[in-house]
Amino acid sequence: MTDYKKALEDLIETVVREVGSDLHLSVGRYPTVRVTGELIPLVKQTLLADVDVQGMLEVLLNDQTKYERFIKNQEIDFSYTYKEKAKSVLLSASFHK
């Protein structure tokens, strides 16, 4: 079983380390970081399956209403403050390929 909390923390650490602003999680694609306006796929990661995107969002969206909205609309955009640091990361997730 995949530890989605650890996987997500590793991805967010990459965003912070690369001085990125956004993390994009889409089914059938590599996790992608926006750095100075450019989208950079993290090709050393595996392509995301629907279970991966859903698992990571379950970790992030502890608000049942937001999670249900994601399931209904198949996409969501939101801001996430990581480990109470001043760094906020914009997350975009979708089931769309």
Buried (B, 14 or more C-beta within 10 A) or exposed (E): EEEBEEBBBEBBEBBBEBEBBBBBBBBEBBBBBBEEEEEBEBEEBEBBEEEBBBBBBBBBBEEEEBBEEBEEEEBBEBEBEBEEEEBEBBBBBBBEE
